[in-house]
Amino acid sequence: VRHDDDVYLRAGALMAQLDARPPVRYFWGMFDHGSAPMRDHAHQHYNSYEQFPEQKHPAWGDIFPPYARGLLWAMSADLLGLVVADFLEDVRAQPGAALDEATANTMPHPDDPA
């Protein structure tokens, strides 16, 4: 479970809801299904075409794929394991580069408030 620090979290109610859900391959939260990448160099969430290449969706054009955002989301442990495995694979493929600032600056910034 990931939540913002300004969220009043009713942990018991949340855990009851999650207990009723499937324990595997589960990703829940508020998903964004159509945000456009910020291409304005001056914007704090600017995404270069190197960070996130232009997408050619037939109806919406240049958009991010769906992603969880917002105040609260939850992911089952098996999915988290897949994310960690992919991250560790990247670390092994590029020793020393995975956590430096230059690498972080090449990652997309899908958290724009638009």
Biopython code that builds the backbone (N, CA, C, O; Angstrom):
import numpy as np
from Bio.PDB.StructureBuilder import StructureBuilder

atoms = [
    (1, "VAL", "N", (0.851, -1.173, 0.000)),
    (1, "VAL", "CA", (0.000, 0.000, 0.000)),
    (1, "VAL", "C", (0.891, 1.228, 0.000)),
    (1, "VAL", "O", (1.853, 1.305, 0.764)),
    (2, "ARG", "N", (0.578, 2.169, -0.839)),
    (2, "ARG", "CA", (1.288, 3.446, -0.898)),
    (2, "ARG", "C", (0.251, 4.538, -0.780)),
    (2, "ARG", "O", (-0.768, 4.510, -1.470)),
    (3, "HIS", "N", (0.503, 5.503, 0.093)),
    (3, "HIS", "CA", (-0.433, 6.615, 0.209)),
    (3, "HIS", "C", (0.318, 7.897, 0.511)),
    (3, "HIS", "O", (1.438, 7.875, 1.022)),
    (4, "ASP", "N", (-0.317, 9.011, 0.186)),
    (4, "ASP", "CA", (0.258, 10.321, 0.474)),
    (4, "ASP", "C", (0.244, 10.564, 1.975)),
    (4, "ASP", "O", (-0.572, 9.996, 2.701)),
    (5, "ASP", "N", (1.158, 11.414, 2.430)),
    (5, "ASP", "CA", (1.259, 11.694, 3.866)),
    (5, "ASP", "C", (0.127, 12.567, 4.389)),
    (5, "ASP", "O", (-0.026, 12.709, 5.602)),
    (6, "ASP", "N", (-0.662, 13.151, 3.507)),
    (6, "ASP", "CA", (-1.769, 13.993, 3.971)),
    (6, "ASP", "C", (-3.128, 13.280, 3.868)),
    (6, "ASP", "O", (-4.176, 13.927, 3.878)),
    (7, "VAL", "N", (-3.099, 11.954, 3.771)),
    (7, "VAL", "CA", (-4.318, 11.159, 3.678)),
    (7, "VAL", "C", (-4.694, 10.636, 5.062)),
    (7, "VAL", "O", (-3.857, 10.091, 5.782)),
    (8, "TYR", "N", (-5.960, 10.811, 5.419)),
    (8, "TYR", "CA", (-6.467, 10.182, 6.633)),
    (8, "TYR", "C", (-6.797, 8.750, 6.246)),
    (8, "TYR", "O", (-7.744, 8.502, 5.500)),
    (9, "LEU", "N", (-6.021, 7.824, 6.750)),
    (9, "LEU", "CA", (-6.149, 6.427, 6.363)),
    (9, "LEU", "C", (-6.862, 5.637, 7.447)),
    (9, "LEU", "O", (-6.398, 5.561, 8.585)),
    (10, "ARG", "N", (-7.975, 5.061, 7.089)),
    (10, "ARG", "CA", (-8.678, 4.149, 7.995)),
    (10, "ARG", "C", (-8.157, 2.749, 7.697)),
    (10, "ARG", "O", (-8.718, 2.025, 6.875)),
    (11, "ALA", "N", (-7.080, 2.383, 8.376)),
    (11, "ALA", "CA", (-6.357, 1.148, 8.066)),
    (11, "ALA", "C", (-7.243, -0.090, 8.171)),
    (11, "ALA", "O", (-7.157, -0.978, 7.323)),
    (12, "GLY", "N", (-8.087, -0.165, 9.192)),
    (12, "GLY", "CA", (-8.952, -1.333, 9.351)),
    (12, "GLY", "C", (-9.892, -1.516, 8.174)),
    (12, "GLY", "O", (-10.042, -2.621, 7.654)),
    (13, "ALA", "N", (-10.528, -0.426, 7.756)),
    (13, "ALA", "CA", (-11.452, -0.483, 6.627)),
    (13, "ALA", "C", (-10.705, -0.831, 5.331)),
    (13, "ALA", "O", (-11.201, -1.612, 4.519)),
    (14, "LEU", "N", (-9.527, -0.255, 5.143)),
    (14, "LEU", "CA", (-8.738, -0.560, 3.958)),
    (14, "LEU", "C", (-8.335, -2.029, 3.936)),
    (14, "LEU", "O", (-8.460, -2.692, 2.906)),
    (15, "MET", "N", (-7.850, -2.541, 5.067)),
    (15, "MET", "CA", (-7.433, -3.943, 5.122)),
    (15, "MET", "C", (-8.618, -4.880, 4.882)),
    (15, "MET", "O", (-8.459, -5.921, 4.244)),
    (16, "ALA", "N", (-9.799, -4.526, 5.383)),
    (16, "ALA", "CA", (-10.994, -5.346, 5.134)),
    (16, "ALA", "C", (-11.309, -5.385, 3.643)),
    (16, "ALA", "O", (-11.652, -6.440, 3.108)),
    (17, "GLN", "N", (-11.193, -4.236, 2.965)),
    (17, "GLN", "CA", (-11.430, -4.197, 1.524)),
    (17, "GLN", "C", (-10.399, -5.042, 0.769)),
    (17, "GLN", "O", (-10.747, -5.785, -0.149)),
    (18, "LEU", "N", (-9.132, -4.920, 1.164)),
    (18, "LEU", "CA", (-8.082, -5.665, 0.474)),
    (18, "LEU", "C", (-8.181, -7.168, 0.750)),
    (18, "LEU", "O", (-7.856, -7.976, -0.119)),
    (19, "ASP", "N", (-8.627, -7.549, 1.953)),
    (19, "ASP", "CA", (-8.805, -8.973, 2.263)),
    (19, "ASP", "C", (-9.834, -9.627, 1.342)),
    (19, "ASP", "O", (-9.763, -10.830, 1.089)),
    (20, "ALA", "N", (-10.773, -8.858, 0.847)),
    (20, "ALA", "CA", (-11.823, -9.393, -0.023)),
    (20, "ALA", "C", (-11.372, -9.475, -1.485)),
    (20, "ALA", "O", (-12.130, -9.942, -2.336)),
    (21, "ARG", "N", (-10.177, -9.038, -1.781)),
    (21, "ARG", "CA", (-9.663, -9.016, -3.151)),
    (21, "ARG", "C", (-8.757, -10.221, -3.399)),
    (21, "ARG", "O", (-8.311, -10.864, -2.449)),
    (22, "PRO", "N", (-8.480, -10.534, -4.668)),
    (22, "PRO", "CA", (-7.564, -11.641, -4.968)),
    (22, "PRO", "C", (-6.161, -11.325, -4.458)),
    (22, "PRO", "O", (-5.717, -10.180, -4.548)),
    (23, "PRO", "N", (-5.458, -12.327, -3.924)),
    (23, "PRO", "CA", (-4.130, -12.065, -3.349)),
    (23, "PRO", "C", (-3.003, -11.982, -4.375)),
    (23, "PRO", "O", (-1.873, -11.654, -4.014)),
    (24, "VAL", "N", (-3.285, -12.269, -5.638)),
    (24, "VAL", "CA", (-2.243, -12.247, -6.671)),
    (24, "VAL", "C", (-2.690, -11.399, -7.855)),
    (24, "VAL", "O", (-3.880, -11.239, -8.127)),
    (25, "ARG", "N", (-1.684, -10.862, -8.550)),
    (25, "ARG", "CA", (-1.924, -10.043, -9.747)),
    (25, "ARG", "C", (-2.966, -8.962, -9.503)),
    (25, "ARG", "O", (-3.874, -8.765, -10.310)),
    (26, "TYR", "N", (-2.825, -8.272, -8.391)),
    (26, "TYR", "CA", (-3.813, -7.262, -8.002)),
    (26, "TYR", "C", (-3.151, -5.902, -7.906)),
    (26, "TYR", "O", (-2.147, -5.735, -7.214)),
    (27, "PHE", "N", (-3.715, -4.938, -8.601)),
    (27, "PHE", "CA", (-3.219, -3.561, -8.584)),
    (27, "PHE", "C", (-4.446, -2.673, -8.515)),
    (27, "PHE", "O", (-5.266, -2.673, -9.434)),
    (28, "TRP", "N", (-4.580, -1.928, -7.453)),
    (28, "TRP", "CA", (-5.789, -1.160, -7.182)),
    (28, "TRP", "C", (-5.435, 0.278, -6.853)),
    (28, "TRP", "O", (-4.407, 0.542, -6.230)),
    (29, "GLY", "N", (-6.272, 1.196, -7.264)),
    (29, "GLY", "CA", (-6.085, 2.601, -6.932)),
    (29, "GLY", "C", (-6.758, 3.477, -7.960)),
    (29, "GLY", "O", (-7.608, 3.027, -8.728)),
    (30, "MET", "N", (-6.366, 4.726, -7.962)),
    (30, "MET", "CA", (-6.869, 5.663, -8.947)),
    (30, "MET", "C", (-5.902, 5.635, -10.128)),
    (30, "MET", "O", (-4.741, 6.020, -9.990)),
    (31, "PHE", "N", (-6.367, 5.190, -11.260)),
    (31, "PHE", "CA", (-5.518, 5.070, -12.433)),
    (31, "PHE", "C", (-5.777, 6.208, -13.395)),
    (31, "PHE", "O", (-6.916, 6.619, -13.614)),
    (32, "ASP", "N", (-4.711, 6.698, -13.953)),
    (32, "ASP", "CA", (-4.806, 7.709, -14.987)),
    (32, "ASP", "C", (-4.756, 6.971, -16.315)),
    (32, "ASP", "O", (-3.827, 6.205, -16.573)),
    (33, "HIS", "N", (-5.749, 7.200, -17.152)),
    (33, "HIS", "CA", (-5.841, 6.489, -18.426)),
    (33, "HIS", "C", (-5.623, 7.396, -19.630)),
    (33, "HIS", "O", (-5.988, 7.029, -20.747)),
    (34, "GLY", "N", (-5.044, 8.555, -19.430)),
    (34, "GLY", "CA", (-4.887, 9.397, -20.602)),
    (34, "GLY", "C", (-4.173, 10.710, -20.396)),
    (34, "GLY", "O", (-4.507, 11.689, -21.063)),
    (35, "SER", "N", (-3.206, 10.776, -19.503)),
    (35, "SER", "CA", (-2.456, 12.022, -19.346)),
    (35, "SER", "C", (-1.424, 12.171, -20.459)),
    (35, "SER", "O", (-0.743, 11.218, -20.840)),
    (36, "ALA", "N", (-1.336, 13.367, -20.953)),
    (36, "ALA", "CA", (-0.316, 13.667, -21.952)),
    (36, "ALA", "C", (0.997, 14.000, -21.248)),
    (36, "ALA", "O", (0.988, 14.666, -20.213)),
    (37, "PRO", "N", (2.126, 13.545, -21.798)),
    (37, "PRO", "CA", (3.418, 13.933, -21.235)),
    (37, "PRO", "C", (3.609, 15.444, -21.350)),
    (37, "PRO", "O", (3.199, 16.051, -22.339)),
    (38, "MET", "N", (4.221, 16.039, -20.354)),
    (38, "MET", "CA", (4.516, 17.474, -20.381)),
    (38, "MET", "C", (5.750, 17.680, -21.251)),
    (38, "MET", "O", (6.829, 17.183, -20.928)),
    (39, "ARG", "N", (5.599, 18.397, -22.330)),
    (39, "ARG", "CA", (6.698, 18.625, -23.280)),
    (39, "ARG", "C", (7.270, 20.039, -23.178)),
    (39, "ARG", "O", (8.161, 20.388, -23.952)),
    (40, "ASP", "N", (6.787, 20.855, -22.250)),
    (40, "ASP", "CA", (7.277, 22.219, -22.034)),
    (40, "ASP", "C", (8.551, 22.168, -21.193)),
    (40, "ASP", "O", (8.511, 21.724, -20.046)),
    (41, "HIS", "N", (9.667, 22.610, -21.740)),
    (41, "HIS", "CA", (10.967, 22.557, -21.053)),
    (41, "HIS", "C", (10.951, 23.246, -19.695)),
    (41, "HIS", "O", (11.700, 22.850, -18.802)),
    (42, "ALA", "N", (10.132, 24.250, -19.522)),
    (42, "ALA", "CA", (10.117, 25.021, -18.271)),
    (42, "ALA", "C", (9.286, 24.359, -17.179)),
    (42, "ALA", "O", (9.369, 24.772, -16.022)),
    (43, "HIS", "N", (8.501, 23.361, -17.503)),
    (43, "HIS", "CA", (7.610, 22.731, -16.528)),
    (43, "HIS", "C", (8.386, 21.752, -15.641)),
    (43, "HIS", "O", (9.302, 21.079, -16.112)),
    (44, "GLN", "N", (8.019, 21.675, -14.363)),
    (44, "GLN", "CA", (8.745, 20.801, -13.425)),
    (44, "GLN", "C", (8.608, 19.317, -13.781)),
    (44, "GLN", "O", (9.440, 18.511, -13.366)),
    (45, "HIS", "N", (7.586, 18.948, -14.533)),
    (45, "HIS", "CA", (7.391, 17.552, -14.917)),
    (45, "HIS", "C", (7.648, 17.338, -16.413)),
    (45, "HIS", "O", (7.030, 16.485, -17.050)),
    (46, "TYR", "N", (8.575, 18.133, -16.955)),
    (46, "TYR", "CA", (8.940, 18.033, -18.355)),
    (46, "TYR", "C", (9.422, 16.627, -18.690)),
    (46, "TYR", "O", (10.203, 16.042, -17.939)),
    (47, "ASN", "N", (8.964, 16.084, -19.807)),
    (47, "ASN", "CA", (9.415, 14.798, -20.324)),
    (47, "ASN", "C", (9.970, 15.005, -21.723)),
    (47, "ASN", "O", (9.246, 15.389, -22.641)),
    (48, "SER", "N", (11.265, 14.746, -21.876)),
    (48, "SER", "CA", (11.859, 14.838, -23.207)),
    (48, "SER", "C", (11.434, 13.618, -24.020)),
    (48, "SER", "O", (10.913, 12.648, -23.468)),
    (49, "TYR", "N", (11.655, 13.669, -25.314)),
    (49, "TYR", "CA", (11.345, 12.523, -26.169)),
    (49, "TYR", "C", (12.312, 11.384, -25.895)),
    (49, "TYR", "O", (12.005, 10.231, -26.201)),
    (50, "GLU", "N", (13.475, 11.682, -25.325)),
    (50, "GLU", "CA", (14.415, 10.630, -24.914)),
    (50, "GLU", "C", (13.880, 9.904, -23.681)),
    (50, "GLU", "O", (13.953, 8.678, -23.596)),
    (51, "GLN", "N", (13.337, 10.672, -22.722)),
    (51, "GLN", "CA", (12.776, 10.065, -21.517)),
    (51, "GLN", "C", (11.554, 9.220, -21.830)),
    (51, "GLN", "O", (11.412, 8.101, -21.339)),
    (52, "PHE", "N", (10.679, 9.772, -22.652)),
    (52, "PHE", "CA", (9.439, 9.091, -22.991)),
    (52, "PHE", "C", (9.115, 9.402, -24.441)),
    (52, "PHE", "O", (8.586, 10.470, -24.749)),
    (53, "PRO", "N", (9.436, 8.453, -25.349)),
    (53, "PRO", "CA", (9.196, 8.705, -26.772)),
    (53, "PRO", "C", (7.726, 8.993, -27.059)),
    (53, "PRO", "O", (6.831, 8.531, -26.351)),
    (54, "GLU", "N", (7.507, 9.760, -28.106)),
    (54, "GLU", "CA", (6.136, 10.122, -28.467)),
    (54, "GLU", "C", (5.317, 8.877, -28.762)),
    (54, "GLU", "O", (5.770, 7.971, -29.462)),
    (55, "GLN", "N", (4.107, 8.844, -28.219)),
    (55, "GLN", "CA", (3.178, 7.739, -28.445)),
    (55, "GLN", "C", (2.198, 8.151, -29.540)),
    (55, "GLN", "O", (1.845, 9.326, -29.651)),
    (56, "LYS", "N", (1.772, 7.215, -30.323)),
    (56, "LYS", "CA", (0.892, 7.509, -31.464)),
    (56, "LYS", "C", (-0.458, 6.819, -31.274)),
    (56, "LYS", "O", (-0.853, 5.990, -32.094)),
    (57, "HIS", "N", (-1.172, 7.161, -30.188)),
    (57, "HIS", "CA", (-2.494, 6.580, -29.978)),
    (57, "HIS", "C", (-3.440, 7.136, -31.034)),
    (57, "HIS", "O", (-3.453, 8.345, -31.265)),
    (58, "PRO", "N", (-4.239, 6.274, -31.687)),
    (58, "PRO", "CA", (-5.089, 6.761, -32.783)),
    (58, "PRO", "C", (-6.132, 7.801, -32.381)),
    (58, "PRO", "O", (-6.506, 8.644, -33.196)),
    (59, "ALA", "N", (-6.603, 7.753, -31.144)),
    (59, "ALA", "CA", (-7.639, 8.713, -30.736)),
    (59, "ALA", "C", (-7.089, 9.864, -29.905)),
    (59, "ALA", "O", (-7.570, 10.991, -30.030)),
    (60, "TRP", "N", (-6.089, 9.609, -29.056)),
    (60, "TRP", "CA", (-5.638, 10.622, -28.096)),
    (60, "TRP", "C", (-4.240, 11.149, -28.346)),
    (60, "TRP", "O", (-3.804, 12.072, -27.659)),
    (61, "GLY", "N", (-3.535, 10.596, -29.296)),
    (61, "GLY", "CA", (-2.202, 11.106, -29.607)),
    (61, "GLY", "C", (-1.154, 10.700, -28.590)),
    (61, "GLY", "O", (-1.063, 9.533, -28.210)),
    (62, "ASP", "N", (-0.374, 11.656, -28.158)),
    (62, "ASP", "CA", (0.782, 11.426, -27.284)),
    (62, "ASP", "C", (0.334, 11.333, -25.826)),
    (62, "ASP", "O", (0.156, 12.361, -25.173)),
    (63, "ILE", "N", (0.148, 10.107, -25.301)),
    (63, "ILE", "CA", (-0.289, 9.916, -23.919)),
    (63, "ILE", "C", (0.558, 8.854, -23.227)),
    (63, "ILE", "O", (1.170, 8.003, -23.874)),
    (64, "PHE", "N", (0.578, 8.925, -21.888)),
    (64, "PHE", "CA", (1.199, 7.865, -21.097)),
    (64, "PHE", "C", (0.295, 6.639, -21.111)),
    (64, "PHE", "O", (-0.921, 6.771, -21.251)),
    (65, "PRO", "N", (0.879, 5.439, -20.967)),
    (65, "PRO", "CA", (0.019, 4.272, -20.747)),
    (65, "PRO", "C", (-0.641, 4.401, -19.373)),
    (65, "PRO", "O", (-0.184, 5.210, -18.564)),
    (66, "PRO", "N", (-1.691, 3.641, -19.078)),
    (66, "PRO", "CA", (-2.332, 3.744, -17.761)),
    (66, "PRO", "C", (-1.343, 3.514, -16.622)),
    (66, "PRO", "O", (-0.487, 2.634, -16.707)),
    (67, "TYR", "N", (-1.461, 4.300, -15.568)),
    (67, "TYR", "CA", (-0.599, 4.141, -14.391)),
    (67, "TYR", "C", (-1.365, 4.592, -13.151)),
    (67, "TYR", "O", (-2.250, 5.444, -13.217)),
    (68, "ALA", "N", (-0.996, 3.992, -12.016)),
    (68, "ALA", "CA", (-1.617, 4.372, -10.749)),
    (68, "ALA", "C", (-1.027, 5.693, -10.297)),
    (68, "ALA", "O", (0.183, 5.906, -10.371)),
    (69, "ARG", "N", (-1.883, 6.564, -9.834)),
    (69, "ARG", "CA", (-1.427, 7.855, -9.329)),
    (69, "ARG", "C", (-2.352, 8.286, -8.204)),
    (69, "ARG", "O", (-3.375, 7.650, -7.949)),
    (70, "GLY", "N", (-2.001, 9.325, -7.563)),
    (70, "GLY", "CA", (-2.906, 9.880, -6.579)),
    (70, "GLY", "C", (-2.605, 9.448, -5.167)),
    (70, "GLY", "O", (-1.517, 8.971, -4.843)),
    (71, "LEU", "N", (-3.611, 9.634, -4.343)),
    (71, "LEU", "CA", (-3.425, 9.555, -2.909)),
    (71, "LEU", "C", (-3.218, 8.161, -2.358)),
    (71, "LEU", "O", (-2.608, 8.024, -1.298)),
    (72, "LEU", "N", (-3.698, 7.106, -3.027)),
    (72, "LEU", "CA", (-3.625, 5.768, -2.460)),
    (72, "LEU", "C", (-3.661, 4.724, -3.559)),
    (72, "LEU", "O", (-4.469, 4.805, -4.484)),
    (73, "TRP", "N", (-2.769, 3.733, -3.447)),
    (73, "TRP", "CA", (-2.854, 2.564, -4.309)),
    (73, "TRP", "C", (-2.255, 1.373, -3.600)),
    (73, "TRP", "O", (-1.460, 1.526, -2.672)),
    (74, "ALA", "N", (-2.636, 0.184, -4.037)),
    (74, "ALA", "CA", (-2.150, -1.058, -3.431)),
    (74, "ALA", "C", (-1.778, -2.037, -4.532)),
    (74, "ALA", "O", (-2.407, -2.076, -5.589)),
    (75, "MET", "N", (-0.744, -2.828, -4.266)),
    (75, "MET", "CA", (-0.241, -3.800, -5.223)),
    (75, "MET", "C", (0.018, -5.104, -4.481)),
    (75, "MET", "O", (0.571, -5.094, -3.380)),
    (76, "SER", "N", (-0.378, -6.230, -5.078)),
    (76, "SER", "CA", (-0.120, -7.519, -4.438)),
    (76, "SER", "C", (1.384, -7.809, -4.438)),
    (76, "SER", "O", (2.136, -7.295, -5.266)),
    (77, "ALA", "N", (1.791, -8.636, -3.496)),
    (77, "ALA", "CA", (3.221, -8.923, -3.306)),
    (77, "ALA", "C", (3.858, -9.549, -4.543)),
    (77, "ALA", "O", (5.031, -9.298, -4.819)),
    (78, "ASP", "N", (3.115, -10.353, -5.289)),
    (78, "ASP", "CA", (3.699, -10.969, -6.483)),
    (78, "ASP", "C", (4.032, -9.916, -7.538)),
    (78, "ASP", "O", (5.065, -10.010, -8.200)),
    (79, "LEU", "N", (3.160, -8.907, -7.701)),
    (79, "LEU", "CA", (3.465, -7.836, -8.658)),
    (79, "LEU", "C", (4.643, -6.993, -8.187)),
    (79, "LEU", "O", (5.494, -6.604, -8.986)),
    (80, "LEU", "N", (4.689, -6.716, -6.897)),
    (80, "LEU", "CA", (5.823, -5.976, -6.352)),
    (80, "LEU", "C", (7.114, -6.737, -6.604)),
    (80, "LEU", "O", (8.138, -6.139, -6.934)),
    (81, "GLY", "N", (7.067, -8.064, -6.447)),
    (81, "GLY", "CA", (8.243, -8.893, -6.731)),
    (81, "GLY", "C", (8.706, -8.762, -8.169)),
    (81, "GLY", "O", (9.908, -8.740, -8.433)),
    (82, "LEU", "N", (7.764, -8.674, -9.107)),
    (82, "LEU", "CA", (8.120, -8.490, -10.521)),
    (82, "LEU", "C", (8.770, -7.126, -10.756)),
    (82, "LEU", "O", (9.728, -7.014, -11.521)),
    (83, "VAL", "N", (8.251, -6.100, -10.100)),
    (83, "VAL", "CA", (8.838, -4.761, -10.228)),
    (83, "VAL", "C", (10.267, -4.767, -9.687)),
    (83, "VAL", "O", (11.176, -4.233, -10.323)),
    (84, "VAL", "N", (10.464, -5.369, -8.519)),
    (84, "VAL", "CA", (11.798, -5.437, -7.917)),
    (84, "VAL", "C", (12.740, -6.244, -8.803)),
    (84, "VAL", "O", (13.893, -5.855, -8.991)),
    (85, "ALA", "N", (12.266, -7.364, -9.348)),
    (85, "ALA", "CA", (13.112, -8.181, -10.227)),
    (85, "ALA", "C", (13.549, -7.386, -11.457)),
    (85, "ALA", "O", (14.714, -7.453, -11.850)),
    (86, "ASP", "N", (12.632, -6.635, -12.070)),
    (86, "ASP", "CA", (12.998, -5.800, -13.215)),
    (86, "ASP", "C", (14.016, -4.735, -12.825)),
    (86, "ASP", "O", (14.969, -4.474, -13.560)),
    (87, "PHE", "N", (13.804, -4.119, -11.655)),
    (87, "PHE", "CA", (14.742, -3.099, -11.178)),
    (87, "PHE", "C", (16.127, -3.705, -10.971)),
    (87, "PHE", "O", (17.128, -3.135, -11.407)),
    (88, "LEU", "N", (16.187, -4.865, -10.305)),
    (88, "LEU", "CA", (17.476, -5.501, -10.050)),
    (88, "LEU", "C", (18.166, -5.927, -11.341)),
    (88, "LEU", "O", (19.393, -5.884, -11.433)),
    (89, "GLU", "N", (17.394, -6.331, -12.323)),
    (89, "GLU", "CA", (17.963, -6.664, -13.631)),
    (89, "GLU", "C", (18.611, -5.423, -14.255)),
    (89, "GLU", "O", (19.702, -5.505, -14.819)),
    (90, "ASP", "N", (17.943, -4.288, -14.151)),
    (90, "ASP", "CA", (18.520, -3.033, -14.650)),
    (90, "ASP", "C", (19.785, -2.668, -13.893)),
    (90, "ASP", "O", (20.756, -2.216, -14.499)),
    (91, "VAL", "N", (19.792, -2.855, -12.580)),
    (91, "VAL", "CA", (20.978, -2.547, -11.771)),
    (91, "VAL", "C", (22.150, -3.417, -12.215)),
    (91, "VAL", "O", (23.266, -2.922, -12.374)),
    (92, "ARG", "N", (21.904, -4.702, -12.415)),
    (92, "ARG", "CA", (22.983, -5.610, -12.846)),
    (92, "ARG", "C", (23.469, -5.266, -14.252)),
    (92, "ARG", "O", (24.658, -5.395, -14.541)),
    (93, "ALA", "N", (22.567, -4.832, -15.124)),
    (93, "ALA", "CA", (22.941, -4.503, -16.502)),
    (93, "ALA", "C", (23.759, -3.216, -16.586)),
    (93, "ALA", "O", (24.566, -3.048, -17.500)),
    (94, "GLN", "N", (23.547, -2.299, -15.620)),
    (94, "GLN", "CA", (24.249, -1.013, -15.635)),
    (94, "GLN", "C", (24.771, -0.719, -14.236)),
    (94, "GLN", "O", (24.242, 0.159, -13.554)),
    (95, "PRO", "N", (25.799, -1.436, -13.797)),
    (95, "PRO", "CA", (26.300, -1.238, -12.429)),
    (95, "PRO", "C", (26.659, 0.226, -12.155)),
    (95, "PRO", "O", (27.331, 0.876, -12.956)),
    (96, "GLY", "N", (26.198, 0.725, -11.013)),
    (96, "GLY", "CA", (26.527, 2.077, -10.601)),
    (96, "GLY", "C", (25.675, 3.163, -11.225)),
    (96, "GLY", "O", (25.716, 4.307, -10.773)),
    (97, "ALA", "N", (24.905, 2.837, -12.247)),
    (97, "ALA", "CA", (24.146, 3.872, -12.950)),
    (97, "ALA", "C", (22.683, 3.946, -12.538)),
    (97, "ALA", "O", (22.027, 4.959, -12.781)),
    (98, "ALA", "N", (22.169, 2.908, -11.931)),
    (98, "ALA", "CA", (20.720, 2.830, -11.705)),
    (98, "ALA", "C", (20.189, 3.883, -10.753)),
    (98, "ALA", "O", (19.028, 4.275, -10.866)),
    (99, "LEU", "N", (20.998, 4.352, -9.819)),
    (99, "LEU", "CA", (20.484, 5.283, -8.827)),
    (99, "LEU", "C", (21.109, 6.673, -8.892)),
    (99, "LEU", "O", (20.858, 7.500, -8.015)),
    (100, "ASP", "N", (21.915, 6.944, -9.909)),
    (100, "ASP", "CA", (22.527, 8.269, -9.950)),
    (100, "ASP", "C", (21.562, 9.305, -10.539)),
    (100, "ASP", "O", (20.567, 8.954, -11.174)),
    (101, "GLU", "N", (21.871, 10.567, -10.320)),
    (101, "GLU", "CA", (20.981, 11.649, -10.728)),
    (101, "GLU", "C", (20.806, 11.715, -12.241)),
    (101, "GLU", "O", (19.711, 11.988, -12.732)),
    (102, "ALA", "N", (21.884, 11.466, -12.976)),
    (102, "ALA", "CA", (21.790, 11.533, -14.437)),
    (102, "ALA", "C", (20.805, 10.488, -14.961)),
    (102, "ALA", "O", (20.033, 10.768, -15.879)),
    (103, "THR", "N", (20.828, 9.292, -14.386)),
    (103, "THR", "CA", (19.891, 8.256, -14.808)),
    (103, "THR", "C", (18.471, 8.629, -14.424)),
    (103, "THR", "O", (17.543, 8.452, -15.212)),
    (104, "ALA", "N", (18.302, 9.143, -13.223)),
    (104, "ALA", "CA", (16.961, 9.547, -12.777)),
    (104, "ALA", "C", (16.388, 10.613, -13.701)),
    (104, "ALA", "O", (15.182, 10.631, -13.946)),
    (105, "ASN", "N", (17.217, 11.485, -14.209)),
    (105, "ASN", "CA", (16.738, 12.550, -15.098)),
    (105, "ASN", "C", (16.328, 12.049, -16.470)),
    (105, "ASN", "O", (15.729, 12.798, -17.242)),
    (106, "THR", "N", (16.638, 10.790, -16.794)),
    (106, "THR", "CA", (16.213, 10.225, -18.074)),
    (106, "THR", "C", (14.885, 9.484, -17.946)),
    (106, "THR", "O", (14.356, 9.004, -18.948)),
    (107, "MET", "N", (14.332, 9.381, -16.732)),
    (107, "MET", "CA", (13.092, 8.659, -16.516)),
    (107, "MET", "C", (11.899, 9.582, -16.749)),
    (107, "MET", "O", (11.965, 10.779, -16.468)),
    (108, "PRO", "N", (10.793, 9.009, -17.273)),
    (108, "PRO", "CA", (9.593, 9.825, -17.442)),
    (108, "PRO", "C", (9.069, 10.335, -16.090)),
    (108, "PRO", "O", (9.273, 9.703, -15.054)),
    (109, "HIS", "N", (8.399, 11.476, -16.122)),
    (109, "HIS", "CA", (7.794, 12.068, -14.920)),
    (109, "HIS", "C", (6.280, 12.076, -15.110)),
    (109, "HIS", "O", (5.712, 13.102, -15.485)),
    (110, "PRO", "N", (5.609, 10.929, -14.852)),
    (110, "PRO", "CA", (4.162, 10.876, -15.122)),
    (110, "PRO", "C", (3.299, 11.486, -14.025)),
    (110, "PRO", "O", (2.076, 11.351, -14.057)),
    (111, "ASP", "N", (3.901, 12.136, -13.081)),
    (111, "ASP", "CA", (3.157, 12.609, -11.924)),
    (111, "ASP", "C", (2.697, 14.048, -12.071)),
    (111, "ASP", "O", (2.450, 14.730, -11.076)),
    (112, "ASP", "N", (2.582, 14.516, -13.322)),
    (112, "ASP", "CA", (2.180, 15.906, -13.475)),
    (112, "ASP", "C", (0.725, 16.069, -13.065)),
    (112, "ASP", "O", (-0.080, 15.159, -13.264)),
    (113, "PRO", "N", (0.381, 17.210, -12.497)),
    (113, "PRO", "CA", (-0.956, 17.416, -11.963)),
    (113, "PRO", "C", (-2.012, 17.771, -13.002)),
    (113, "PRO", "O", (-3.157, 18.051, -12.648)),
    (114, "ALA", "N", (-1.644, 17.763, -14.262)),
    (114, "ALA", "CA", (-2.598, 18.142, -15.319)),
    (114, "ALA", "C", (-3.727, 17.140, -15.450)),
    (114, "ALA", "O", (-4.610, 17.312, -16.290)),
]
sb = StructureBuilder()
sb.init_structure("model")
sb.init_model(0)
sb.init_chain("A")
sb.init_seg("    ")
for serial, (resi, resn, name, xyz) in enumerate(atoms, 1):
    if name == "N":
        sb.init_residue(resn, " ", resi, " ")
    sb.init_atom(name, np.array(xyz, "f"), 0.0, 1.0, " ", f" {name:<3s}", serial, name[0])
structure = sb.get_structure()
